[in-house]
């Protein structure tokens, strides 16, 4: 699971890595930007999406999602409707 820290970068939840999102999800069938502020929902959704073979980049709020989306290509964006 990845968490976007700044435009064009991604950070692992357990530590920071400054690599383009494309490098992190390369080889995945689908690249998904998951926008979710609830930690439990983040973990559940990420588990199921990765189990299905998707590369997942996580944003914790809409502003962060917009910054990540501007600088990266995704096949799909999943976003909490109540954000």
ZABA-108832 format. One record per residue: residue number from 1; residue in three letters; y negated, z negated, x of N, C-alpha, C, CB in turn. Coordinates in steps of 0.2 Angstrom, whole numbers, plus 2048, in hexadecimal, padded with zeros to 3 digits. Glycine has a CB too. Layout:
+-----+------+-----+-----+-----+------+------+------+-----+-----+-----+------+------+------+
! seq ! type ! npy ! npz ! npx ! capy ! capz ! capx ! cpy ! cpz ! cpx ! cbpy ! cbpz ! cbpx !
+-----+------+-----+-----+-----+------+------+------+-----+-----+-----+------+------+------+
! NUM !  ALA !   Y !   Z !   X !    Y !    Z !    X !   Y !   Z !   X !    Y !    Z !    X !
...
+-----+------+-----+-----+-----+------+------+------+-----+-----+-----+------+------+------+
//
This chain:
+-----+------+-----+-----+-----+------+------+------+-----+-----+-----+------+------+------+
! seq ! type ! npy ! npz ! npx ! capy ! capz ! capx ! cpy ! cpz ! cpx ! cbpy ! cbpz ! cbpx !
+-----+------+-----+-----+-----+------+------+------+-----+-----+-----+------+------+------+
!   1 !  UNK ! 806 ! 800 ! 804 !  800 !  800 !  800 ! 7FA ! 800 ! 804 !  800 !  7FA !  7FB !
!   2 !  UNK ! 7F5 ! 804 ! 803 !  7EF !  804 !  806 ! 7E9 ! 802 ! 802 !  7EE !  80B !  809 !
!   3 !  UNK ! 7E4 ! 7FF ! 806 !  7DE !  7FD !  802 ! 7D8 ! 801 ! 806 !  7DD !  7F6 !  802 !
!   4 !  UNK ! 7D4 ! 805 ! 802 !  7CE !  808 !  805 ! 7C9 ! 803 ! 807 !  7CC !  80D !  800 !
!   5 !  UNK ! 7C6 ! 803 ! 80D !  7C1 !  7FF !  80F ! 7BA ! 802 ! 80F !  7C3 !  7FC !  816 !
!   6 !  UNK ! 7BA ! 809 ! 811 !  7B4 !  80C !  812 ! 7B5 ! 814 ! 810 !  7B1 !  80B !  819 !
!   7 !  UNK ! 7B0 ! 818 ! 80F !  7B2 !  81F !  80E ! 7B6 ! 822 ! 814 !  7AB !  822 !  80D !
!   8 !  UNK ! 7BB ! 825 ! 812 !  7BF !  829 !  817 ! 7C4 ! 824 ! 81B !  7BB !  82C !  81B !
!   9 !  UNK ! 7C4 ! 81E ! 819 !  7C9 !  81A !  81D ! 7CD ! 816 ! 818 !  7C5 !  815 !  821 !
!  10 !  UNK ! 7D3 ! 813 ! 81B !  7D7 !  80F !  817 ! 7D9 ! 809 ! 81B !  7DE !  813 !  814 !
!  11 !  UNK ! 7DB ! 804 ! 818 !  7DD !  7FE !  81B ! 7E3 ! 7FB ! 818 !  7D7 !  7F8 !  81B !
!  12 !  UNK ! 7E8 ! 7F9 ! 81B !  7EE !  7F6 !  818 ! 7EC ! 7EF ! 816 !  7F4 !  7F5 !  81E !
!  13 !  UNK ! 7EF ! 7ED ! 810 !  7EE !  7E7 !  80D ! 7EE ! 7E1 ! 812 !  7F2 !  7E6 !  807 !
!  14 !  UNK ! 7F3 ! 7E1 ! 817 !  7F4 !  7DC !  81B ! 7F0 ! 7DD ! 822 !  7FB !  7DC !  81D !
!  15 !  UNK ! 7ED ! 7E2 ! 823 !  7E9 !  7E3 !  829 ! 7E4 ! 7E9 ! 828 !  7ED !  7E3 !  82F !
!  16 !  UNK ! 7E0 ! 7EA ! 82D !  7DB !  7F0 !  82D ! 7DE ! 7F5 ! 831 !  7D4 !  7ED !  82F !
!  17 !  UNK ! 7DD ! 7FB ! 82F !  7DF !  801 !  833 ! 7D9 ! 806 ! 831 !  7E6 !  804 !  831 !
!  18 !  UNK ! 7D6 ! 809 ! 835 !  7D1 !  80E !  834 ! 7D4 ! 815 ! 835 !  7CB !  80D !  839 !
!  19 !  UNK ! 7D8 ! 818 ! 831 !  7DA !  81E !  831 ! 7D9 ! 822 ! 82A !  7E2 !  81E !  832 !
!  20 !  UNK ! 7D8 ! 828 ! 82B !  7D6 !  82C !  824 ! 7DC ! 82B ! 81F !  7D5 !  833 !  826 !
!  21 !  UNK ! 7DA ! 82B ! 819 !  7DF !  82A !  814 ! 7E5 ! 82F ! 814 !  7DC !  82A !  80D !
!  22 !  UNK ! 7E3 ! 835 ! 816 !  7E8 !  83B !  817 ! 7ED ! 839 ! 81B !  7E4 !  841 !  819 !
!  23 !  UNK ! 7EC ! 836 ! 821 !  7F1 !  834 !  826 ! 7F6 ! 82F ! 823 !  7EE !  831 !  82C !
!  24 !  UNK ! 7F3 ! 82A ! 81F !  7F8 !  825 !  81C ! 7FC ! 828 ! 816 !  7F3 !  820 !  819 !
!  25 !  UNK ! 7FA ! 82C ! 813 !  7FE !  82F !  80D ! 802 ! 836 ! 80F !  7FA !  82F !  807 !
!  26 !  UNK ! 801 ! 838 ! 815 !  804 !  83E !  817 ! 80C ! 83E ! 816 !  802 !  840 !  81E !
!  27 !  UNK ! 80E ! 843 ! 813 !  816 !  843 !  812 ! 817 ! 841 ! 80B !  819 !  83F !  817 !
!  28 !  UNK ! 813 ! 83E ! 807 !  814 !  83C !  800 ! 814 ! 842 ! 7FC !  80F !  836 !  7FE !
!  29 !  UNK ! 818 ! 842 ! 7F7 !  818 !  847 !  7F2 ! 811 ! 847 ! 7EE !  81D !  846 !  7ED !
!  30 !  UNK ! 80E ! 842 ! 7EC !  808 !  841 !  7E9 ! 804 ! 83C ! 7EC !  809 !  83F !  7E1 !
!  31 !  UNK ! 7FD ! 83D ! 7EC !  7F8 !  838 !  7EF ! 7F4 ! 835 ! 7E9 !  7F4 !  83B !  7F4 !
!  32 !  UNK ! 7F5 ! 82F ! 7E8 !  7F2 !  82B !  7E2 ! 7ED ! 826 ! 7E5 !  7F7 !  828 !  7DE !
!  33 !  UNK ! 7E7 ! 826 ! 7E2 !  7E2 !  821 !  7E2 ! 7E3 ! 81C ! 7DD !  7DA !  824 !  7E3 !
!  34 !  UNK ! 7E5 ! 816 ! 7DE !  7E6 !  811 !  7D9 ! 7E0 ! 80C ! 7D9 !  7EC !  80D !  7DA !
!  35 !  UNK ! 7DC ! 80C ! 7D3 !  7D6 !  808 !  7D3 ! 7D8 ! 802 ! 7CE !  7D0 !  80C !  7D0 !
!  36 !  UNK ! 7D9 ! 7FC ! 7D1 !  7DB !  7F6 !  7CD ! 7D8 ! 7F0 ! 7D0 !  7E3 !  7F6 !  7CC !
!  37 !  UNK ! 7D5 ! 7EB ! 7CC !  7D2 !  7E5 !  7CF ! 7D7 ! 7DF ! 7CE !  7CC !  7E4 !  7CB !
!  38 !  UNK ! 7DC ! 7E0 ! 7CA !  7E1 !  7DA !  7CA ! 7E7 ! 7DB ! 7CF !  7E4 !  7DA !  7C2 !
!  39 !  UNK ! 7E7 ! 7D6 ! 7D3 !  7EC !  7D6 !  7D9 ! 7F3 ! 7D7 ! 7D6 !  7EC !  7CF !  7DC !
!  40 !  UNK ! 7F6 ! 7D4 ! 7D1 !  7FC !  7D5 !  7CE ! 7FD ! 7DC ! 7CC !  7FE !  7D0 !  7C9 !
!  41 !  UNK ! 7F9 ! 7DF ! 7C8 !  7F9 !  7E5 !  7C6 ! 7F9 ! 7EA ! 7CC !  7F3 !  7E7 !  7C2 !
!  42 !  UNK ! 7F5 ! 7E9 ! 7D1 !  7F5 !  7ED !  7D8 ! 7FC ! 7ED ! 7DB !  7F0 !  7EA !  7DD !
!  43 !  UNK ! 7FF ! 7E7 ! 7DB !  806 !  7E7 !  7DE ! 80B ! 7EB ! 7DA !  808 !  7E0 !  7E0 !
!  44 !  UNK ! 80B ! 7E9 ! 7D4 !  810 !  7ED !  7CF ! 80F ! 7F4 ! 7CF !  810 !  7EA !  7C8 !
!  45 !  UNK ! 809 ! 7F7 ! 7CE !  808 !  7FE !  7CE ! 80A ! 801 ! 7D4 !  801 !  7FF !  7CC !
!  46 !  UNK ! 808 ! 7FE ! 7DA !  809 !  801 !  7E0 ! 811 ! 801 ! 7E2 !  806 !  7FD !  7E6 !
!  47 !  UNK ! 814 ! 7FC ! 7E0 !  81B !  7FC !  7E1 ! 81F ! 802 ! 7DD !  81E !  7F5 !  7DE !
!  48 !  UNK ! 81D ! 803 ! 7D7 !  820 !  808 !  7D3 ! 81E ! 80F ! 7D5 !  81E !  807 !  7CB !
!  49 !  UNK ! 818 ! 810 ! 7D7 !  815 !  816 !  7D9 ! 818 ! 818 ! 7E0 !  80E !  816 !  7DA !
!  50 !  UNK ! 819 ! 814 ! 7E5 !  81C !  815 !  7EB ! 823 ! 816 ! 7EB !  81A !  80F !  7F0 !
!  51 !  UNK ! 827 ! 812 ! 7E6 !  82E !  813 !  7E5 ! 82F ! 81B ! 7E2 !  830 !  80E !  7E0 !
!  52 !  UNK ! 82A ! 81D ! 7DF !  82B !  824 !  7DC ! 829 ! 829 ! 7E1 !  826 !  825 !  7D6 !
!  53 !  UNK ! 827 ! 827 ! 7E8 !  825 !  82C !  7ED ! 81E ! 82D ! 7EE !  829 !  832 !  7EC !
!  54 !  UNK ! 81A ! 82A ! 7EA !  813 !  82B !  7EB ! 810 ! 827 ! 7F1 !  80F !  82A !  7E4 !
!  55 !  UNK ! 80A ! 82A ! 7F4 !  806 !  827 !  7F8 ! 800 ! 824 ! 7F4 !  803 !  82C !  7FE !
!  56 !  UNK ! 7FF ! 81D ! 7F5 !  7FB !  819 !  7F1 ! 7F5 ! 817 ! 7F6 !  7FE !  814 !  7ED !
!  57 !  UNK ! 7EF ! 818 ! 7F4 !  7E9 !  815 !  7F7 ! 7E6 ! 811 ! 7F1 !  7E4 !  81A !  7FA !
!  58 !  UNK ! 7E4 ! 80A ! 7F3 !  7E2 !  805 !  7EE ! 7DA ! 804 ! 7EF !  7E6 !  7FF !  7EF !
!  59 !  UNK ! 7D7 ! 804 ! 7E9 !  7D0 !  802 !  7E9 ! 7CF ! 7FD ! 7E4 !  7CB !  808 !  7E7 !
!  60 !  UNK ! 7CB ! 7F8 ! 7E6 !  7CB !  7F2 !  7E1 ! 7C6 ! 7F2 ! 7DC !  7CA !  7EC !  7E6 !
!  61 !  UNK ! 7C1 ! 7F7 ! 7DC !  7BC !  7F8 !  7D7 ! 7BA ! 7FF ! 7D7 !  7B6 !  7F3 !  7D8 !
!  62 !  UNK ! 7B6 ! 801 ! 7D2 !  7B4 !  807 !  7D1 ! 7AF ! 80A ! 7D7 !  7B0 !  808 !  7CB !
!  63 !  UNK ! 7AB ! 806 ! 7D9 !  7A6 !  808 !  7DF ! 7AA ! 80A ! 7E5 !  7A1 !  803 !  7E1 !
!  64 !  UNK ! 7AF ! 806 ! 7E7 !  7B4 !  807 !  7EC ! 7B8 ! 80E ! 7EB !  7B8 !  801 !  7EE !
!  65 !  UNK ! 7BA ! 80F ! 7E5 !  7BE !  815 !  7E3 ! 7BA ! 81B ! 7E4 !  7C0 !  814 !  7DC !
!  66 !  UNK ! 7B3 ! 81B ! 7E2 !  7AF !  821 !  7E3 ! 7AE ! 822 ! 7EA !  7A8 !  81F !  7DF !
!  67 !  UNK ! 7AD ! 81D ! 7EE !  7AC !  81F !  7F5 ! 7B2 ! 822 ! 7F8 !  7AA !  818 !  7F9 !
!  68 !  UNK ! 7B8 ! 81F ! 7F7 !  7BE !  822 !  7F9 ! 7C0 ! 829 ! 7F7 !  7C4 !  81D !  7F8 !
!  69 !  UNK ! 7BF ! 82A ! 7F0 !  7C0 !  830 !  7ED ! 7BB ! 836 ! 7F0 !  7BF !  830 !  7E6 !
!  70 !  UNK ! 7B5 ! 834 ! 7F2 !  7B1 !  839 !  7F5 ! 7B3 ! 83C ! 7FB !  7AA !  836 !  7F6 !
!  71 !  UNK ! 7B6 ! 838 ! 7FF !  7B8 !  83A !  806 ! 7C0 ! 83C ! 807 !  7B6 !  835 !  80B !
!  72 !  UNK ! 7C4 ! 83C ! 801 !  7CB !  83D !  802 ! 7CD ! 841 ! 7FC !  7CF !  836 !  802 !
!  73 !  UNK ! 7D3 ! 844 ! 7FD !  7D6 !  848 !  7F7 ! 7DC ! 844 ! 7F4 !  7D8 !  84F !  7FA !
!  74 !  UNK ! 7DC ! 844 ! 7EE !  7E1 !  841 !  7EA ! 7E4 ! 845 ! 7E4 !  7DF !  83A !  7E7 !
!  75 !  UNK ! 7EA ! 845 ! 7E3 !  7ED !  848 !  7DD ! 7EC ! 845 ! 7D7 !  7F4 !  849 !  7DF !
!  76 !  UNK ! 7EB ! 83E ! 7D7 !  7EA !  83B !  7D1 ! 7E6 ! 834 ! 7D2 !  7F1 !  839 !  7CE !
!  77 !  UNK ! 7E2 ! 832 ! 7CD !  7DF !  82C !  7CE ! 7E1 ! 827 ! 7C8 !  7D7 !  82D !  7CE !
!  78 !  UNK ! 7E4 ! 822 ! 7C9 !  7E5 !  81D !  7C4 ! 7E0 ! 817 ! 7C4 !  7EC !  81A !  7C5 !
!  79 !  UNK ! 7DD ! 816 ! 7BE !  7D7 !  811 !  7BE ! 7D8 ! 80D ! 7B8 !  7D0 !  815 !  7BE !
!  80 !  UNK ! 7D7 ! 807 ! 7B9 !  7D6 !  802 !  7B4 ! 7D1 ! 804 ! 7AF !  7D5 !  7FA !  7B7 !
!  81 !  UNK ! 7D3 ! 805 ! 7A9 !  7CE !  807 !  7A4 ! 7C8 ! 802 ! 7A2 !  7D1 !  809 !  79D !
!  82 !  UNK ! 7C9 ! 7FC ! 7A3 !  7C4 !  7F7 !  7A2 ! 7C0 ! 7F5 ! 7A8 !  7C8 !  7F0 !  7A0 !
!  83 !  UNK ! 7C0 ! 7F9 ! 7AD !  7BB !  7F8 !  7B3 ! 7B4 ! 7FB ! 7B1 !  7BE !  7FC !  7B9 !
+-----+------+-----+-----+-----+------+------+------+-----+-----+-----+------+------+------+
//
